[in-house]
Amino acid sequence: MRPLDTTDEAWAVQLEIYRKLPPAERLRIGFELSAMSRRLLRDGIRQRHPEDTDREVELATIRALLPRELFHAAYPGIPELPP
């Protein structure tokens, strides 16, 4: 999906560059992007809830990434967040 701040022409160039990369390099970039998005999520939670402990921020991050049922299966006893 093209980013909103990227022209169609620039997006086409970027995709062509990615297509020419070896599979291992594309995988490495994918892992880096995934890690970056998780850091941004965690940092946003920390910014909105500066009073939370590191563990609470960690759990809130995991809770945001997992389906509700899976989170509660993996972390039984952790209370629901307020809506």
C-alpha positions in Angstrom: 0.0 0.0 0.0 1.4 3.3 -1.0 2.2 5.7 1.8 0.0 8.8 1.7 3.0 11.1 1.5 4.5 9.4 -1.5 3.7 10.0 -5.1 2.8 7.2 -7.4 6.0 7.7 -9.3 8.2 7.6 -6.2 6.3 4.5 -5.0 6.9 2.7 -8.3 10.6 3.4 -8.0 10.8 2.2 -4.4 9.0 -1.0 -5.3 11.3 -1.7 -8.2 14.3 -1.2 -5.9 12.8 -3.7 -3.4 12.1 -6.2 -6.2 15.7 -6.2 -7.3 17.0 -6.9 -3.8 18.0 -10.5 -2.9 15.3 -12.3 -0.8 17.5 -12.3 2.3 17.9 -8.5 2.1 14.1 -8.0 1.7 13.6 -10.2 4.7 16.1 -8.2 6.7 14.4 -5.0 5.8 11.0 -6.5 6.7 12.3 -7.5 10.2 13.7 -4.0 10.6 10.4 -2.4 9.7 8.5 -4.7 12.0 10.9 -3.8 14.9 10.6 -0.1 14.2 6.8 -0.3 14.2 6.8 -2.1 17.5 9.1 0.5 19.0 6.8 3.3 17.7 3.8 1.5 19.3 5.6 1.0 22.6 6.9 4.7 22.6 3.4 5.9 21.9 2.0 3.9 24.8 4.8 5.2 27.1 4.0 8.8 26.0 0.3 8.4 26.7 0.9 6.6 30.0 4.1 8.0 31.5 3.1 6.7 35.0 3.0 3.0 33.8 5.8 0.7 34.7 8.0 -0.9 32.1 6.0 -4.2 32.6 2.7 -2.4 32.1 4.0 -0.8 28.9 5.2 -4.1 27.7 1.9 -5.8 28.3 0.0 -2.9 26.7 2.2 -3.3 23.6 1.6 -7.0 23.4 -2.1 -6.5 24.1 -2.3 -4.1 21.1 -0.6 -6.7 18.8 -2.5 -9.8 19.7 -6.1 -10.7 19.3 -8.0 -10.4 22.6 -8.5 -14.2 23.1 -4.9 -15.0 22.3 -3.6 -12.3 24.7 -5.8 -13.6 27.6 -4.8 -17.2 26.8 -1.1 -16.3 27.0 -1.4 -13.9 29.9 -4.3 -15.2 32.1 -5.2 -12.9 35.0 -4.1 -9.7 33.3 -7.1 -7.3 33.6 -8.8 -5.7 30.7 -7.9 -2.1 29.8 -10.6 0.5 30.2 -12.3 1.3 26.8 
